Amino acid sequence: MFLNVLAQNTADQPQGGFSFSSLLLPILLALFIFMMFRKQKKTQKTVQDQRTQMVPGTEVMTQFGLFGTILSINSEENKAVLELSPGNTATVHLQALTKVVTQQPAAAEDAPVVPDDASSITAGDSSDAARTSDPMNRDDSAAHAGETAEETLDRLNRENNKEN
């Protein structure tokens, strides 16, 4: 019985030839292996390029997100000394250095400077429109210095109703 089934299956296939379906699996396997080695080679090339850029004075980022400037590299012991902030250093393994931080383009340097406090913004603005548009910035605020918050709100509401 088994020999009859085997004989029927082999009789359906052409003798001495290969069908495309019998070659599909080996072709896909070879393609997968080729792509895997290609990706690995590309990754190694990228890592090697970054390693050549890592010299003392270069700003880098570690695997754990620590930014610093390389002070020295000891290739024999696979260690690098990073300056995290002025006077603070850390010794890390060379494999922990994952990314060379590139400097921002000149456009970032042209960004407007934001002052630490608002006094420098309002110090030069002495126009009448600026003084009268803000109720808390009016000249008569000294006359109402002893008011509570509720009294101030009531007075301002009355003044706004008169203007409208």
C-alpha positions in Angstrom: 0.0 0.0 0.0 2.7 2.4 1.0 4.7 1.7 -2.2 1.6 2.4 -4.3 1.2 5.9 -2.7 4.9 6.6 -3.1 4.8 5.5 -6.8 1.8 7.7 -7.5 3.5 10.8 -5.9 6.7 10.3 -7.9 4.8 9.7 -11.1 3.1 13.2 -10.9 6.5 15.0 -10.8 8.7 15.3 -13.9 11.7 13.1 -14.0 15.1 14.6 -13.4 13.8 18.2 -13.0 13.4 20.7 -10.2 10.3 22.7 -9.6 10.4 26.3 -8.4 8.6 25.4 -5.2 11.4 23.0 -4.3 14.0 25.8 -4.7 12.0 28.5 -2.9 13.0 27.5 0.6 16.8 27.4 0.0 16.7 30.7 -1.9 14.8 32.4 0.9 17.2 31.0 3.5 20.3 32.2 1.5 18.7 35.7 1.1 18.0 35.9 4.8 21.6 34.9 5.7 23.0 37.4 3.2 20.9 40.2 4.6 21.9 39.3 8.2 25.6 39.4 7.4 25.2 42.7 5.4 23.5 44.4 8.3 26.2 43.2 10.7 29.0 44.5 8.5 27.2 47.9 8.1 26.8 48.2 11.9 30.5 47.3 12.5 31.6 50.0 9.9 29.4 52.6 11.7 30.9 51.7 15.1 34.4 51.8 13.7 33.8 55.2 12.1 32.6 56.6 15.5 35.6 55.1 17.3 37.9 56.9 15.0 36.1 60.2 15.9 36.5 59.6 19.6 39.6 61.5 20.5 40.3 63.7 23.5 38.2 66.9 23.3 35.3 65.2 21.6 31.8 65.5 23.2 30.2 62.0 23.5 27.1 60.3 24.9 27.3 57.0 26.8 24.8 54.1 26.7 23.1 55.3 29.8 22.6 58.9 28.5 25.5 60.6 30.2 27.1 63.5 28.2 30.7 64.4 28.6 33.9 65.5 26.9 36.7 62.9 26.5 39.8 63.8 28.4 41.9 60.7 27.8 41.5 57.2 26.3 43.4 54.1 27.4 43.0 51.5 24.6 44.9 48.8 26.5 42.5 48.8 29.4 39.4 49.9 27.3 38.8 52.9 29.5 38.0 56.5 28.8 38.0 59.5 31.2 35.1 61.9 30.6 34.7 65.4 32.0 31.0 65.6 32.9 31.2 69.2 34.1 34.1 71.5 34.9 36.1 69.6 37.6 33.9 66.4 37.6 35.2 63.4 35.8 34.1 59.8 35.3 35.9 56.7 34.0 33.9 54.5 31.7 34.5 51.5 29.5 35.0 52.3 25.8 32.0 50.2 24.8 29.8 52.5 26.9 30.6 55.4 24.5 27.9 55.0 21.9 27.5 58.3 20.2 29.6 61.3 19.1 27.6 64.4 19.8 27.8 66.8 16.9 27.7 70.5 17.4 24.6 72.4 16.5 24.6 74.5 13.3 25.3 78.3 13.5 21.5 79.0 13.4 21.2 77.8 17.0 23.8 80.4 18.1 21.6 83.2 16.6 18.6 82.2 18.7 17.3 85.1 20.8 18.6 85.4 24.4 16.0 85.0 27.0 16.7 86.9 30.2 16.5 85.2 33.6 13.9 87.7 34.9 11.2 89.9 33.5 12.6 93.1 34.7 14.8 93.6 31.7 11.9 93.1 29.4 9.6 95.7 31.0 12.4 98.1 32.1 12.6 99.9 28.7 8.9 100.0 28.1 7.6 103.4 29.5 4.9 104.2 27.0 1.5 105.3 28.2 -0.3 102.5 26.4 1.7 99.9 28.3 1.0 101.6 31.6 -2.7 102.0 31.1 -3.5 98.7 29.4 -2.5 96.7 32.5 -4.8 97.6 35.5 -2.1 96.6 38.0 0.5 98.8 36.4 -1.4 102.2 36.6 0.0 105.3 38.2 -2.8 105.5 40.8 -1.9 102.1 42.3 -0.1 103.9 45.2 -3.4 105.5 46.2 -5.1 102.1 46.6 -2.2 100.4 48.4 -4.3 99.4 51.5 -7.1 97.6 49.5 -7.9 93.9 49.9 -8.0 91.7 46.8 -11.8 91.8 46.7 -11.9 95.6 46.9 -9.4 95.9 44.1 -11.4 93.6 41.9 -14.6 95.5 42.6 -12.9 98.8 41.8 -11.4 97.5 38.6 -14.7 96.1 37.5 -16.4 99.5 38.1 -13.7 101.3 36.2 -14.0 98.8 33.3 -17.8 99.3 33.2 -17.3 103.1 33.1 -14.9 102.8 30.1 -17.3 100.6 28.2 
